[in-house]
Amino acid sequence: MIVTTDKPQVGSETGPDEEFVRDARYIATRITRTSPDYPVEAGRYRLVVARACPWANRAIIVRRLLGLENAISMGMCGPTHDADSWTFDLDPGGVDPVLGIPRIKDAYLKRDPDYPRGITVPAIVDIPSGAVVTNDYPQITIDFSLEWTEHHRPGAPQLYPEPQRAEIDEVSDVVFRDVNNGVYRCGFAGGQSAYDRAYTQLFDRLDWLSERLATQRYLVGDTITEADVRLFTTLARFDAVYHGHFKCNRSTLSAMPVLWAYARDLFQTPGFGDTVDFTQIKQHYYLVHRDINPTGIVPDGPDLSGWRTAHHREQLGGRPFGDGTPPPPPLPAETVPEGQGA
């Protein structure tokens, strides 16, 4: 998530028809088993996230499902930030205890003193040098699955299985364009026509997803894959922020029966709902996006207690983790504070 509220800044701007265009020029360096500069190495890297951010939430979920907690440490930024960087305001003294910095921008400037683009999370930092290695969030989770296999927990699921990769990529691409980024195209549209197009595209895609998921438990195959992780983080934020704050208000998620049941199924699966902090999510969107919400009032609603209700999706079959097993409970230091989840 680009720090300056995801509003158009360097490279993310409104086009000639006032449509929001996301800056997708990320640091594309990869951590791989064969990389001469940044090889896979337990304990060397720190994943920096913010629970509020849907793109970072993906990395939190995948890291947890695969059991990479002992191989890749995690730094947690707070839900709000200043004008140019996510900050470690949740840590004592406002400083990350491993990196020794108060803001993630410092690690970006270690990599490039003239770094010109948005300061985003998730980002992976090389602890010895203190420099960001990558903030290419779509590739980060794929590499967690493919490059870090020797550090996966016993029973880790196959989130990006080779036989389904083409279909996972295809579904993920349309979900990103129309849903993950679609809610932002609604919320940050610079004119009525741009908003109308984004709104129509978003709900057309949600209807398509409802049809797809009416007869199958997961997006691709009969197990949870990368595609489900990518859709889930948007659905988890839909009623809490996107419906009202971003004007995605044809209907709430809870009024779309198939998607609501699908989202609850994933939420109640270990590794998904236990990473979701609704308090931080609402604080981020309503406090930081002052151009949309000038008063900074964080709404008390909606009622989010329904996330724990029965979903009955198990009747469609499927095995959440395939031949694998659920992850253990989250580490105490990484547990969502009581009262901030659902």
Buried (B, 14 or more C-beta within 10 A) or exposed (E): BBBBBBBBBEBBBBEEEBBBBBBEEBBEBBBBEEBEEBEBBEEBBBBBBBBBBBBBBBBBBBBBBBBBBEBBBBBBBBBBBEEEBBBBBBBEEEBBEBBEBBBBBBBBBBBEEEBEBBBBBBBBBBBEEBBBBBBBBBBBBBBBBBBBEEBBBEBBBBBBBEEBBEBBBEBBEBBBEBBBBBBBBBBBBBEEEBBEBBBBBBBEBBBBBBEBBEEBBBBBBBBBBBBBBBBBBBBBBBBBBBBBBBBBEBBBBBEBEBBBBBBBBBBBBBBBBBBBBBBBBBBBBBBBBEEBBEEEEBEEEBEBEBBEEEBEBEEBEBBBBBEBBEBEEBEEEBEBEEEBBB
